[in-house]
Amino acid sequence: MTKEEWMERLVELEKDTLELERRLKMSVANERSRKIAGFRIRTEHLHNRLLLVEEGARFLCGDAAHSLKPAAGSM
């Protein structure tokens, strides 16, 4: 292998490495976006359930439900 061939191969490897890094960064960013979206969906789900529980308490207990205080450590 000549020096020129070696240099060409080195440039190719460097390009391949940069492409792999770019793909990895995109993959990590996509995964992070999916996780964030999942957290937002779960948060919205919990919020909606909490609203349903509060609405049910108001329906069943009337205004007395407004005087209830949340337990320590609850949301």
C-alpha positions in Angstrom: 0.0 0.0 0.0 1.4 3.3 -1.0 1.3 6.4 1.1 -1.4 7.9 -1.2 -3.6 4.8 -0.9 -3.2 4.9 2.8 -4.2 8.5 3.0 -7.2 7.9 0.8 -8.2 5.0 3.0 -7.8 7.2 6.1 -10.0 9.9 4.6 -12.7 7.2 3.8 -12.5 5.9 7.3 -12.8 9.4 8.7 -15.9 10.1 6.5 -17.4 6.8 7.6 -16.7 7.6 11.3 -18.3 11.0 10.9 -21.4 9.5 9.3 -21.7 6.9 12.1 -21.5 9.7 14.7 -24.2 11.7 12.9 -26.4 8.6 12.7 -25.8 7.9 16.4 -26.6 11.4 17.4 -29.9 11.3 15.4 -30.8 8.0 16.9 -30.1 9.3 20.4 -32.1 12.4 19.7 -35.0 10.3 18.3 -35.0 8.1 21.4 -34.9 11.1 23.7 -37.9 12.6 21.8 -39.8 9.3 22.2 -39.1 9.2 25.9 -40.1 12.8 26.4 -43.3 12.2 24.4 -43.9 9.1 26.5 -43.5 11.0 29.7 -45.8 13.7 28.5 -48.5 11.1 27.6 -48.2 9.4 31.0 -48.3 12.8 32.7 -51.5 13.7 30.8 -53.0 10.3 31.6 -52.3 10.8 35.3 -53.7 14.3 35.2 -56.9 13.1 33.5 -57.3 10.3 36.0 -56.9 12.8 38.9 -59.5 15.1 37.3 -61.9 12.1 37.0 -61.4 11.2 40.7 -62.0 14.8 41.8 -65.1 15.0 39.6 -66.3 11.7 41.1 -65.7 12.9 44.6 -67.6 16.1 43.9 -70.5 14.1 42.4 -70.6 11.6 45.3 -69.8 14.0 48.2 -71.1 17.3 46.9 -69.4 20.4 48.3 -67.8 18.3 51.1 -65.2 17.1 48.6 -63.8 20.6 48.3 -63.1 20.6 52.1 -61.0 17.4 51.8 -57.3 18.0 52.0 -54.8 15.7 50.1 -52.9 13.2 52.1 -49.2 13.9 52.8 -47.1 12.9 49.9 -49.9 12.8 47.4 -50.0 14.8 44.2 
